[in-house]
Amino acid sequence: MSKKIVVIGTGYVGLPLAIMLARSGYEVVGVDIQENIVKAINEGVLHLAEDKMKQIFQEPEVRKNLRAQKTPCEADVFIISVPTPLEETKRVADLTQVIAGMESILPFLRKGNLVIVESTVPPLTCRHLVAPMIAKTGLEVGKDIYLCHCPERILPGEVFHEIVHNDRIIGGLDGKAAEMAREIYGSFVKGKLYLTDDVTAELAKLMENTYRDVNIALANEFAAVAEGLGVDILKAIELANKHPRVKILKPGIGTGGHCIPVDSWFIKEVDPVNSRVIYMARMVNDEVPGRIAGKIRRAVKDIKSPKIVTLGATYKPDTYDTRSSPALKIIDLLRQDGYDVKAYDPVVDGYQYTSIEEAAKGADCLVLLVEHQVVKEEFARRENEIKKAMRHPLVLRFYPEP
């Protein structure tokens, strides 16, 4: 393949994409503003806890075709793959990095180029923000430059399988743009590629995570109701799910990661009138860490100067990703109230420990916030010894699997 591709942003999403494109034979330039990331890529060091991606990164074809630098250059295809965090005050999309990424490539655009936005964005972003930016160069979208929104679908911990085998949505501002993007993704994606328009693709991406958000909120509300009634919520859900058309999710300590706590707000941003259920679900899930922190406070209220040890810092079990982690929010809330909290997580750098027994030594309360498989196995195997090592054998678990 002779096409040259520039990927703007080499983080959780952009770097795996750049690696797979390089493996497919494209000449790929990964652009990142952080010098240490650029240096690591060029030196063959992959800062992702993904064993399969590390193996692929070292393949000769990838090493030959992929390089990194701090600024873009001329290419055939430009892919914007930067974060779009939530602006916390107004609860709207912070498109600062998307704008900066687009501005960085504008001087290098030429007729026939394809621009792909992979970043998760509110609907109409491609038409009302990206396309006008391109138009300011004198190049016309749909005639000189082709523009698509192709939202990512990957899960930390399963990046290789997801980036290859998941179906993908390709939303072009016109049919030719969509076909051009299909050729690029078809070089490594084994899932189906569905072509649509850009606004539909933008909304569909947000709908995927909002669906999860709303259903998690329902489970969390059921849990609150069950607690007030003295009902075992997991047992109640198990029985309700015996209905052939019911599939209630499990409640938790809150929602986290880079998508679910954010994407619902992007829908509300563009249509607040017709997103009332979505808004209420987001509010319910945002309140859960505070409720969990309250349960921990009540559990230790009769212990003078309690020492609390928590296990789990990631946003969900069996991942290394701590972005928007409800566990970290709970820990922070307790520390703000003056509690002595020591936090551990076996899969996150800086939180690791030699054993649960050693971590819990002298503690008054052990809280299992995120039950990685290794945590569950060790706790089940050594529960008695762990409790004996504690000053008070108080262990809190939230909705553990039976």
N, C-alpha and C positions, 0 to 999 in steps of 0.2 A: 504493500500500500504506500502511496506517495503523499498522502495528506499529512499536514502538520497540524497538531492540535495544541492549543494553549489552555491549560486548566488554571483558573484563578481561584486560589484557596486550596491548600493541601492538608486539610484536617481529617476528621473522621470520615467524611464523604469524598472530598476531592482527591485525596491521595490514593485510596483504593481504586477510584475511577481511573486515575492517571496510570496506575500500575496495570490495570486490565487492558487499557487502550494500548499501552506500550507492548504488552504481551501479544496483542492482536496485530502488531506490525506497524502501528502509527508512530511517527516521530512526535514525542510528547514533551512539552515544556510545562513543568509545574511551577506556578508563581506564588510566592508567599512573601509577606512583608517581614517575616521574622528570619533573621540571618541564621540562627541556629538550626531552624527547620530546613532551610535551603542547603546548608552545609551537610546536615545529616543525610539528606536524600542523595546528594552527590557523592558522599562517602560510603553509601550503601548501608546506612543505619536506618531501620524502620522503627519509629516510636509509636507503634500500635501493638497492643497485646493480642495479636491475631496470628497464631502459628502458621496457618495456611497462607495468609498474605505475606508473611515473612519469607516463606519458602519461594513463593512466586516472585517476590521482589528481587531475589538473588538469581533468578534465571538469566542466562546470558542475553536472551532477546530483550528482556526488560532493562537490564543494565545498559544495553547498547542504545535503546530507544528513548530512555527517560532521563531527563536532566532537570534541574531546578535552578531558578534564578529569582531575583527580587522584583524584576520588572518584566512586563510582557514584551512580545516581539511580533513581527508579522507571522501570520499563520492562515490556514484555510478555515479552521473551526476554533471558536472561542467558547469555553464553557465556564459559566459563573457558578462557583460552588463554595460560597461563603456563608457564614452563619447569619440568621435573621432573628436575633433575640427579641424578647418582649421589652418594650419601653415601659418600665414598671409603674411610672406615675400615671400615664394616660391609658395604659393597657392597650397599646397599639404596636404594630410591627415597627421595629427599628431597622430601617432599610439602609442605614449608613454604609454598611460594608458592601451591599449590593451596588449602591450608587458609586462608591469608591472603585469597586471592581470594574464597573462599566466605564467610568471616566478613564481608568488606566488603559483600556483597550481601544478607546476611540481613535487615538492617533495612528493606530496600526490597522484599522479596518480598510478593506478594499473591496471592490465589486466582486460578488460571488461568494463572499464569506457567509458562514453560518454561525449565528450566535445562539447558544443554548443557556437558558437559566435553569439550573438544577436546584438552587436555593428555594426553600419553602417561602412563598410570598402570598399576600392577600390577592384575591381575584382582581383582575384588571391591571395588575402591576406591569405586565409585559406591554400592554397597549397604552397605558396612560403614563408610564414612567420610562421604561426601557426604550420603547420605539421612538418617543420624542427625543431622547438623548442621542440616539443614532441619527435621527433626522437632522440634528444640528450640525452634523459633519457634512451635510449636503448629499449624503447617500440615502436613498429611499428604501424603506423596509418593504419587502415583497417584490422589489424590482432589482435593487442593487445588493441589499443585505437580506438574509433570510433569518427569521427569528422563531425560536421554539421555547416552550416550557416543558421540561422533562423531569418531573419531581423524583427525587431519590426514594428508594425503598430498601433501606438496610437496617440491620439490628446489630449493635455492638456485641461482639462475642461470636457472631455468625456472619461476619461481613462477606467472606468469600461465597458461601452458599447463597446468601440473599442477593448479592449483586449479580450473580450469574443466573440463578434459577427463578427469581421473582419475575412476575409479569411486570411490564413497564407501560406507562402512559406517555405518549408523545403528542404534545399539544402545539401544533403549528399555527402561526398567524395566517398561513395559507398552505395549500396542499403540497407545494414543492418543498417548503421548509420542513414539513413533517416527513416527507420521503427522504430528504437529505439526512435528517436526524436518525431515521430508522436504519439507514445504512451504517451509521456510526455505532449505534447500540447493538445492532444485529451482529456486529463483529465478535461480541463476547457473551451477549445475553442469550440464554437458552429458554427462558420463559417467553410468553407471548408478548408481542409489541402491539399496543392498541393506539391507533391514530385518531386524534380528535383535534378540536381547536384549543387555543391557549387558555381561554377563560374557563372552559370545562375542565381542563387539566389542573389549573390552579385550584378550583373549587373541590375537585375530586380528591386531591391530596389532603386538603384540610378536612374533608368529610371523613376520611379514613381514621384519622386520629381523634376527631370529635366524636365519632361513633363510640370509640373506646372510652373516651372521657365521660360521656353521658351514661354509659352502661356501668362504669366503675362507680360513678356518683350514685346511681340507683342502689348498687350493692352496699355502698357506705351508708346510705340512708336506712336501708333495711337493717344494717348492723346497729345503728343508733336506736331504732325502734325496738329491736330484739333485746338490746341491753336494758332498756326501760321496762320491758316485760319479763325480764329474767329468762329469756330464751337463748339457747345455744344457736347462734346465727348460722354456723357452718352446717349444723344438723338440719335447720330449717331450709337452707338453700338446697341441701342434698335432696330433701323430700320434695321441694317445689320443682326441682329439675327432673323429677320423675315424669312430669308432664311432657308429652312428646314434642311440644312446641315452645318449651321454656328452657332457657339457658342463662341463668343468672350467674354473673361473675362472682369471684371471691372478693370480699372487702379487703382493705389494706391500711397501711399507715399514711397513705397519700399518694399522689401521682407525681412522677418525675421524668427525667430524660429530657431530650432536646425538642420533643414534638408534642406530646399529649398536654402538658401544662400551658403550651403556647398557642397551638394551632386554633383552638376554639375561639380565642380572642381575635384572631385574624378574620374569622367569619363575622363576629359581632361588629368588628370595625367597619365592615362594608355594608352591613345591614342590621343595625341594632334592633329595629322594630320586629323583624321576623326571626330573631335568634334568642327568644326569651328562655326556652328550655335549655339551650346551650349555655346561656349565661348563668342560670341557676345551678346547673351541673358543675360549672367551673367554680362557683362560689362554694358549693358543698365540698368539692375535693380540696380546695385551698384551705378549708377550715379543719381538715382531718388531722394534720400534724399537731395543731393546737389541742385538739381533743385527746390525742395520744399522750402528749406531754402532760395534760391534766391528769390522766389515769396514772402516770408514773408518779406525779406529785402526791396524789392521794395514797398511793401504795406505800410511800416512805414517810408519810406525815407524822408517824409516831416514833420515828428514828431520829435521834439528835445528830445533826451534821452528817447526813447520810452520804456515803461514797457510792456513786452509781457507775457501773461499767456497762457500756453498750457494745453490741456486736452488729456490724453492718453499717456501711457508709454509702453504698451505691443506691441507685434509684430503684433497683429491682434485683432479685436473686440471680446469682450466677452470671453477672456481668461486672466489668471493671469500671463502668461509667458512673461518675458521681454527679453529672450535670442535673441541676434542679432536684437533687435528692431530698425526699421528705425526711429521711433519717437524719441528714445533716441539719435540717430545719428544726427537728425535735431536739437534737442535741444543743443547738444554739439557743432555743427557747429556755431550756433548763439552765444552761449556763448564765443566761441573762438574769435569771431569778436567783443566782448565787449558788446553784448546786455544783458540787464537785463531780464532774463527769469525765470519765476516761473512755475514749472511743477507739474501737478496734475493728479491723476488717481484714480477713486473710488474703483477699485478692486485690487490695488497693495499696499502692506504695505509700509509706508513711503511717499506715494504720495497722501494720502487721504485728503478729504476736507469736510467741513460741507454742503456747497451748491455751485453750480456754481456761483451764484450771489455774495456770500461772497468771493470766490476765485478770481473773476474778478473785485472786487471792486478797483477802481482807475487805472485800466489797460488801456493802449492805444490800445491794440490789443489782442483779444481772438482767439486762434487758436485751432480748433477741429481736432487734429491729428488722434486719434483713437476713433471712435464713438461707444462706447459700447451702448447697448440698454438703459441702465439707463441714459447715457449722452444724447442720442437723445431725450428720453422722457422728461427729465427735461428741456433741452434747448427749445424744442417745447412748453412746458407748460409755461416757464418763460422767453422767449426771450426778451420781452419788459423790464421787470424788470432787467434782466441781463445787457442789453445795457445801461439802465439808471444809473446803478451802476458804469459804466466805465467812465474814463475821456474822451476817444474817443470811440464811439460805433462802432469800427471796428472789425468785426468778419470774420474770414477766415475758409472756409470748403473746403475739397478736395474730390471731387467726391462723395458727399452725396447721399444716396438712395433717390429717389423721394418720 
